[in-house]
Amino acid sequence: MIKKKSEFFADFHDPAFRVELILFCSVLFILFFSAIMIFSASNITASYRFGDPFFFLKRQLIWSFLGLMMLFTGYFLSYKKWQNFSLLFMLISLLLLILVLIPSIGHSVGGARRWLRFGGVGIQPSELAKVAFIFYTADWLDRKHQVMNKNFFVFLPKIFLLMLTVCLIYLEPDLGTTVIIIAIVFSMYFIAGVSKKYIFIFWGLVLSFFAYALLSTPYRLKRVLSFLNPWQHFSDVGYQVVQSYLAIANASFLGTGIGGSKLKLLYLPESHTDFILSIIIEELGVLGSLIVFGFFLIFTYLGIKIALQTDNYFARLVAFGITFLISFQAIMNIAVVTGAIPTKGIPLPFFSFGGSSFVVSMFCIGVLLNIARESRHNIAAKISNY
């Protein structure tokens, strides 16, 4: 018993263990911080729509509990099990993506059919597809990395599955998630050392797809062009970005204080979801922006460190894929809020009001922690055997 206890405290002197501890504690802090900011951003809207200022906070606490359960699931189940069932996971996500497009099954909100509802709880299959594709791509690259650059035809089944997934999500419609999945796949290809000529061919197919998506849908093209001058389109597609500008401009250096936002007073749509960063900056100023940007910088650094520490090829690709998924979503959300790219329905990971995206992100943190823990134990075992 004394030996076990001493071994436990010895972990604190292990730099690899400190990586896990810092990541876990950072996520716990952000859960607490985001709950405060979600309540601050949503209480007026909740009172107006539901007669209960705590409406969204109560649900966020439920999502936080579910998210923690998924984090521990990802942590205690070995990543090797996800590799064994990666294809099944991928096929299940494809089935859900098909079901969500069926009018009698899929739930439509704001003209987009992206949700399946089970007992009043909405699930977004595209969020599951992101993680499924990370596991599937990592497993495929693990099995094919010796021959993947010898013949382009090796990629054809993989390209077909990617395009099928992308097309199903595009039909919802959800171009933002489509961009994220394609970006994840290419980042993992790059890390795995896929031939540049193959990547150029893939990019040609992707650019052709996006050109069609924009030119065939007038509202998308208008949205892309409007971000160049949102004030000119203030009455329609530029409204959210302009209100976000006003929230950030209203912040000053120290912000207006928690609860002091003016733009959350039914001016800024999605103030507790996609545009919560605007409210954080308005109310907390530079401190708020440092908390958000600092967390994602720490997460990205720790995620890359965990990926480099493991000697398992599949685990390394999964760690890189998860790190890129969450970091890229954060970059896209920040870019939307600041008007750097056209408006897309992409939540800020861990900060936006919960749901499928929040729970999936928590699960991803659990998988990262599991990879770090098993890598640390494997290194310790090798040292002891030596």
Residue pairs with C-beta under 8 A, 6 or more apart in sequence:
11 17
12 18
12 21
14 376
16 309
16 372
16 375
16 376
16 379
17 376
19 302
19 305
19 306
19 309
19 372
20 369
20 372
20 373
20 376
22 298
22 302
23 298
23 299
23 302
23 306
23 365
23 368
23 369
23 372
24 365
24 369
26 295
26 298
26 299
27 71
27 350
27 362
27 365
30 295
30 350
30 351
31 64
31 67
31 68
31 350
33 291
33 351
34 60
34 276
34 350
34 351
34 352
35 57
35 60
35 61
35 64
36 258
37 258
37 276
37 279
37 280
37 283
37 351
38 56
38 57
38 60
38 272
38 276
38 352
38 353
39 53
39 54
39 56
39 57
39 60
40 258
40 259
40 261
40 264
40 279
40 283
41 261
41 264
41 271
41 272
41 276
41 279
42 55
42 56
42 57
42 264
42 271
42 272
42 353
43 53
43 54
43 56
43 57
44 53
44 264
44 265
44 266
45 56
45 264
45 266
45 271
45 272
46 52
46 53
46 54
46 55
46 56
46 57
47 53
48 266
49 55
56 272
56 353
59 353
59 354
60 353
60 354
62 354
63 353
63 354
63 355
63 358
63 359
64 354
64 358
66 359
67 354
67 358
67 359
67 361
67 362
67 363
68 362
70 359
70 360
70 362
70 363
70 366
71 362
71 363
71 365
71 366
71 369
72 366
73 363
73 366
74 362
74 363
74 364
74 365
74 366
74 367
74 368
74 369
74 370
75 366
75 367
75 369
75 370
75 373
76 366
76 370
77 370
78 370
78 374
79 312
79 314
79 315
79 318
79 367
79 370
79 371
79 374
80 314
82 89
82 135
82 318
82 367
83 135
83 138
83 139
83 142
83 314
86 132
86 135
86 136
86 138
86 139
87 136
87 139
89 131
89 132
89 135
89 136
90 132
90 133
90 135
90 136
90 161
92 128
92 132
93 125
93 128
93 129
93 132
93 133
93 165
94 129
94 164
94 165
94 168
96 116
96 123
96 125
96 128
96 129
97 125
97 126
97 129
97 165
97 168
97 169
98 168
99 105
99 106
99 116
99 125
100 106
100 107
100 113
100 114
100 115
100 116
100 125
100 172
101 113
101 168
101 171
101 172
103 113
105 116
106 113
106 114
106 115
106 116
107 113
107 114
107 115
107 116
107 117
107 122
108 115
109 115
112 172
112 173
112 174
112 345
113 172
114 124
114 125
114 126
114 172
114 174
115 122
115 123
115 124
116 122
116 123
116 124
116 125
117 123
122 355
122 356
123 356
124 355
124 356
124 357
126 169
126 172
126 174
126 177
127 177
127 356
127 357
127 360
128 356
128 360
129 165
129 169
129 177
129 181
130 177
130 180
130 181
130 184
130 325
130 360
131 322
131 325
131 360
131 363
131 364
133 162
133 165
133 181
133 184
133 185
134 184
134 188
134 318
134 321
134 322
134 325
135 318
136 161
137 158
137 184
137 185
137 188
137 317
137 321
138 188
138 314
138 317
138 318
138 321
139 314
140 158
141 148
141 188
141 189
141 192
141 194
141 313
141 317
142 313
142 314
142 317
144 154
145 192
145 193
145 313
147 154
148 154
148 155
148 192
148 194
148 195
149 193
149 194
149 195
149 198
152 198
152 201
155 198
159 202
159 205
162 181
162 182
162 185
163 205
163 209
165 181
166 178
166 181
166 182
166 209
169 177
169 178
169 181
170 178
170 213
173 217
174 345
175 213
175 220
175 344
176 332
176 344
176 345
176 346
177 346
178 213
179 332
179 344
180 325
180 328
180 329
180 332
180 346
182 206
183 324
183 328
184 321
184 324
184 325
184 328
186 199
186 202
186 203
187 320
187 321
187 324
187 328
188 317
188 320
188 321
188 324
189 198
189 199
189 202
190 199
191 316
191 317
191 320
192 317
213 220
214 220
214 221
214 224
215 221
219 237
222 233
222 237
223 237
223 342
223 343
224 342
226 232
226 233
226 237
226 238
226 342
227 238
227 241
227 339
227 340
227 341
227 342
227 343
229 238
230 237
230 238
230 241
230 242
230 245
230 339
231 238
231 242
232 238
233 239
234 242
237 343
239 269
240 268
240 269
240 270
240 275
240 343
241 336
241 339
241 343
243 263
243 267
243 268
243 269
243 275
243 278
244 263
244 268
244 275
244 278
244 337
244 338
244 339
245 339
246 263
246 267
247 261
247 262
247 263
247 268
247 275
247 278
247 279
247 281
247 282
248 278
248 281
248 282
248 337
248 338
250 256
250 261
250 262
250 263
250 282
251 281
251 282
251 283
251 284
251 285
251 288
252 285
253 285
253 286
254 285
254 286
254 287
255 281
255 282
255 283
255 284
255 285
255 286
255 287
255 288
256 262
256 282
256 283
257 283
257 284
258 283
258 284
259 283
260 282
260 283
261 271
261 279
261 282
261 283
262 282
263 271
263 278
263 279
263 282
264 271
264 279
268 275
268 278
268 279
269 275
271 278
271 279
272 279
272 352
272 353
273 347
273 352
273 353
274 333
274 336
274 337
274 345
274 346
274 347
274 348
274 352
275 337
276 348
276 351
276 352
276 353
277 292
277 333
277 334
277 337
277 348
277 351
278 337
280 288
280 289
280 291
280 292
280 351
281 288
281 289
284 291
292 334
292 348
292 351
293 334
295 350
296 326
296 327
296 330
299 323
299 326
299 327
300 323
300 327
302 368
303 319
303 320
303 322
303 323
303 326
303 327
303 368
304 320
304 323
306 319
306 323
306 368
306 371
306 372
306 375
307 315
307 316
307 319
307 320
307 323
307 371
308 316
309 372
309 375
309 376
309 379
310 316
310 319
310 371
310 372
310 374
310 375
311 375
311 378
312 371
312 374
312 375
315 371
315 374
315 375
318 367
318 371
319 368
319 371
322 364
322 367
322 368
323 368
325 364
326 349
326 361
326 364
329 346
329 347
329 348
329 349
330 348
330 349
332 341
332 344
332 346
333 346
333 347
333 348
333 349
333 352
334 340
334 348
335 341
336 342
336 343
336 344
336 346
347 353
347 355
347 357
347 358
349 357
349 358
349 361
350 358
350 361
350 362
352 358
